[in-house]
Structure formats: structure tokens, C-alpha cells
Amino acid sequence: MEVERATGVKQEACWCTQVDFNADLLARVPAPARDKACICAACARAANT
């Protein structure tokens, strides 16, 4: 989404817009990194299995 905003070139939706991040996974993100860091697809999958 940031690429599209910066360049004006339409981008496909990121995988993360179609995944539910559960509260336990989000709670594991260190406080200083919240709202700044990404959670990778592997970690998201592992948390939902």
C-alpha cells in the first residue's frame, strides 16, 4: 500500500489484508515495535494453527 501511495502505481492487495491476526500474536510484538513492525506470513500462519 505504501508503494502505491508513493508512486501512484496500483498494487495488488498485500496478503496481510486478508488474514486475521489473533490477539495472542499481536501481544507478542514488543511495545516499541507496535504499529511499526510487520508480522511475517510464516508467523501469522503458525499462530493460526
NUPA-647626 format. One record per residue: residue number from 0; residue in one letter; x, z, y of N, C-alpha, C in turn; chain. Coordinates in nm, 2 decimals, decimal comma. Each point is the difference from the previous one (the first is absolute). Example, Ala and Ser with C-alpha at 12.3 -4.5 7.8 and 13.67 -1.06 7.14 Angstrom:
<nodes>
node seq:0&type:A&nc1:1,32&nc3:0,78&nc2:-0,57&cac1:-0,09&cac3:0,00&cac2:0,12&cc1:0,09&cc3:0,00&cc2:0,12&mol:A
node seq:1&type:S&nc1:-0,04&nc3:-0,07&nc2:0,11&cac1:0,09&cac3:0,00&cac2:0,11&cc1:-0,08&cc3:0,08&cc2:0,11&mol:A
</nodes>
This chain:
<nodes>
node seq:0&type:M&nc1:0,08&nc3:0,00&nc2:-0,12&cac1:-0,08&cac3:0,00&cac2:0,12&cc1:0,09&cc3:0,00&cc2:0,13&mol:A
node seq:1&type:E&nc1:0,11&nc3:0,07&nc2:-0,01&cac1:0,09&cac3:0,00&cac2:0,11&cc1:0,06&cc3:-0,14&cc2:0,03&mol:A
node seq:2&type:V&nc1:0,03&nc3:-0,08&nc2:-0,11&cac1:0,05&cac3:-0,13&cac2:0,02&cc1:-0,10&cc3:-0,09&cc2:0,08&mol:A
node seq:3&type:E&nc1:-0,12&nc3:0,01&nc2:-0,05&cac1:-0,11&cac3:-0,07&cac2:0,07&cc1:-0,01&cc3:0,03&cc2:0,15&mol:A
node seq:4&type:R&nc1:0,00&nc3:0,13&nc2:0,02&cac1:-0,01&cac3:0,05&cac2:0,14&cc1:0,12&cc3:-0,05&cc2:0,08&mol:A
node seq:5&type:A&nc1:0,12&nc3:0,00&nc2:-0,05&cac1:0,11&cac3:-0,04&cac2:0,07&cc1:0,02&cc3:-0,15&cc2:0,02&mol:A
node seq:6&type:T&nc1:-0,05&nc3:-0,08&nc2:-0,10&cac1:0,03&cac3:-0,14&cac2:0,00&cc1:-0,13&cc3:-0,08&cc2:0,03&mol:A
node seq:7&type:G&nc1:-0,12&nc3:0,06&nc2:-0,02&cac1:-0,12&cac3:-0,08&cac2:0,01&cc1:-0,03&cc3:-0,09&cc2:-0,12&mol:A
node seq:8&type:V&nc1:0,09&nc3:0,01&nc2:-0,10&cac1:-0,02&cac3:-0,08&cac2:-0,13&cc1:-0,08&cc3:0,08&cc2:-0,09&mol:A
node seq:9&type:K&nc1:-0,11&nc3:-0,06&nc2:-0,05&cac1:-0,09&cac3:0,07&cac2:-0,09&cc1:0,07&cc3:0,04&cc2:-0,13&mol:A
node seq:10&type:Q&nc1:-0,01&nc3:0,12&nc2:-0,05&cac1:0,06&cac3:0,05&cac2:-0,12&cc1:-0,11&cc3:0,04&cc2:-0,10&mol:A
node seq:11&type:E&nc1:0,04&nc3:-0,01&nc2:-0,13&cac1:-0,09&cac3:0,05&cac2:-0,10&cc1:-0,01&cc3:0,15&cc2:0,01&mol:A
node seq:12&type:A&nc1:-0,11&nc3:0,05&nc2:-0,05&cac1:-0,02&cac3:0,15&cac2:0,01&cc1:0,11&cc3:0,06&cc2:-0,09&mol:A
node seq:13&type:C&nc1:0,05&nc3:0,11&nc2:0,04&cac1:0,10&cac3:0,08&cac2:-0,08&cc1:-0,07&cc3:0,06&cc2:-0,11&mol:A
node seq:14&type:W&nc1:0,07&nc3:0,02&nc2:-0,11&cac1:-0,05&cac3:0,06&cac2:-0,12&cc1:-0,06&cc3:0,14&cc2:0,03&mol:A
node seq:15&type:C&nc1:0,06&nc3:0,07&nc2:0,10&cac1:-0,03&cac3:0,13&cac2:0,03&cc1:-0,14&cc3:0,02&cc2:0,06&mol:A
node seq:16&type:T&nc1:-0,05&nc3:-0,11&nc2:0,05&cac1:-0,14&cac3:0,01&cac2:0,06&cc1:-0,11&cc3:0,00&cc2:-0,10&mol:A
node seq:17&type:Q&nc1:0,04&nc3:-0,03&nc2:-0,13&cac1:-0,10&cac3:0,00&cac2:-0,10&cc1:0,02&cc3:0,11&cc2:-0,11&mol:A
node seq:18&type:V&nc1:0,08&nc3:0,10&nc2:0,04&cac1:0,03&cac3:0,11&cac2:-0,09&cc1:-0,05&cc3:0,13&cc2:0,06&mol:A
node seq:19&type:D&nc1:-0,05&nc3:0,09&nc2:-0,08&cac1:-0,04&cac3:0,13&cac2:0,05&cc1:0,12&cc3:0,09&cc2:-0,03&mol:A
node seq:20&type:F&nc1:0,05&nc3:0,07&nc2:0,10&cac1:0,11&cac3:0,09&cac2:-0,01&cc1:-0,06&cc3:0,14&cc2:-0,01&mol:A
node seq:21&type:N&nc1:0,02&nc3:0,07&nc2:-0,11&cac1:-0,07&cac3:0,12&cac2:-0,02&cc1:0,07&cc3:0,11&cc2:0,08&mol:A
node seq:22&type:A&nc1:-0,07&nc3:0,11&nc2:0,02&cac1:0,05&cac3:0,11&cac2:0,09&cc1:0,13&cc3:0,06&cc2:-0,05&mol:A
node seq:23&type:D&nc1:0,01&nc3:0,01&nc2:-0,13&cac1:0,12&cac3:0,06&cac2:-0,06&cc1:0,13&cc3:-0,08&cc2:0,03&mol:A
node seq:24&type:L&nc1:-0,02&nc3:-0,13&nc2:-0,01&cac1:0,11&cac3:-0,09&cac2:0,03&cc1:0,04&cc3:0,01&cc2:0,15&mol:A
node seq:25&type:L&nc1:-0,10&nc3:-0,01&nc2:0,09&cac1:0,03&cac3:0,01&cac2:0,14&cc1:0,06&cc3:0,13&cc2:0,04&mol:A
node seq:26&type:A&nc1:-0,04&nc3:0,11&nc2:-0,07&cac1:0,06&cac3:0,13&cac2:0,03&cc1:0,15&cc3:0,01&cc2:-0,04&mol:A
node seq:27&type:R&nc1:0,04&nc3:-0,09&nc2:-0,08&cac1:0,14&cac3:0,00&cac2:-0,04&cc1:0,09&cc3:-0,06&cc2:0,10&mol:A
node seq:28&type:V&nc1:-0,05&nc3:-0,07&nc2:0,10&cac1:0,08&cac3:-0,06&cac2:0,10&cc1:0,04&cc3:0,11&cc2:0,10&mol:A
node seq:29&type:P&nc1:0,13&nc3:0,01&nc2:0,02&cac1:0,05&cac3:0,11&cac2:0,09&cc1:-0,06&cc3:-0,01&cc2:0,14&mol:A
node seq:30&type:A&nc1:-0,03&nc3:0,11&nc2:0,05&cac1:-0,07&cac3:0,01&cac2:0,13&cc1:0,06&cc3:-0,09&cc2:0,11&mol:A
node seq:31&type:P&nc1:0,13&nc3:0,00&nc2:0,02&cac1:0,06&cac3:-0,09&cac2:0,10&cc1:-0,02&cc3:-0,15&cc2:-0,02&mol:A
node seq:32&type:A&nc1:-0,03&nc3:-0,03&nc2:-0,13&cac1:-0,01&cac3:-0,15&cac2:-0,03&cc1:-0,15&cc3:-0,04&cc2:0,00&mol:A
node seq:33&type:R&nc1:-0,09&nc3:0,09&nc2:0,01&cac1:-0,14&cac3:-0,04&cac2:0,00&cc1:-0,04&cc3:-0,09&cc2:0,11&mol:A
node seq:34&type:D&nc1:-0,08&nc3:-0,10&nc2:-0,03&cac1:-0,04&cac3:-0,10&cac2:0,10&cc1:0,12&cc3:-0,09&cc2:0,04&mol:A
node seq:35&type:K&nc1:0,11&nc3:0,01&nc2:-0,06&cac1:0,12&cac3:-0,08&cac2:0,03&cc1:0,06&cc3:-0,07&cc2:-0,12&mol:A
node seq:36&type:A&nc1:-0,01&nc3:0,06&nc2:-0,12&cac1:0,06&cac3:-0,05&cac2:-0,12&cc1:-0,10&cc3:-0,07&cc2:-0,09&mol:A
node seq:37&type:C&nc1:0,04&nc3:-0,09&nc2:-0,08&cac1:-0,09&cac3:-0,07&cac2:-0,09&cc1:0,02&cc3:0,06&cc2:-0,14&mol:A
node seq:38&type:I&nc1:-0,11&nc3:-0,01&nc2:-0,08&cac1:0,00&cac3:0,04&cac2:-0,14&cc1:0,01&cc3:-0,13&cc2:-0,08&mol:A
node seq:39&type:C&nc1:0,09&nc3:-0,01&nc2:-0,08&cac1:0,02&cac3:-0,12&cac2:-0,08&cc1:-0,11&cc3:-0,02&cc2:-0,10&mol:A
node seq:40&type:A&nc1:-0,01&nc3:-0,13&nc2:-0,05&cac1:-0,10&cac3:-0,03&cac2:-0,10&cc1:0,02&cc3:0,08&cc2:-0,13&mol:A
node seq:41&type:A&nc1:0,12&nc3:0,02&nc2:-0,04&cac1:0,03&cac3:0,07&cac2:-0,12&cc1:-0,05&cc3:0,14&cc2:0,01&mol:A
node seq:42&type:C&nc1:0,03&nc3:0,07&nc2:0,11&cac1:-0,04&cac3:0,14&cac2:0,01&cc1:-0,16&cc3:0,01&cc2:0,01&mol:A
node seq:43&type:A&nc1:-0,06&nc3:-0,10&nc2:0,07&cac1:-0,15&cac3:0,00&cac2:0,01&cc1:-0,06&cc3:-0,02&cc2:-0,14&mol:A
node seq:44&type:R&nc1:0,06&nc3:-0,09&nc2:-0,08&cac1:-0,05&cac3:-0,02&cac2:-0,14&cc1:0,02&cc3:0,12&cc2:-0,08&mol:A
node seq:45&type:A&nc1:0,11&nc3:0,06&nc2:0,01&cac1:0,03&cac3:0,12&cac2:-0,09&cc1:-0,09&cc3:0,12&cc2:0,04&mol:A
node seq:46&type:A&nc1:-0,03&nc3:0,01&nc2:0,13&cac1:-0,09&cac3:0,11&cac2:0,04&cc1:-0,14&cc3:-0,02&cc2:-0,05&mol:A
node seq:47&type:N&nc1:-0,04&nc3:-0,12&nc2:-0,03&cac1:-0,14&cac3:-0,03&cac2:-0,04&cc1:-0,02&cc3:-0,02&cc2:-0,15&mol:A
node seq:48&type:T&nc1:0,11&nc3:0,04&nc2:-0,07&cac1:-0,01&cac3:-0,02&cac2:-0,15&cc1:-0,01&cc3:0,13&cc2:-0,07&mol:A
</nodes>
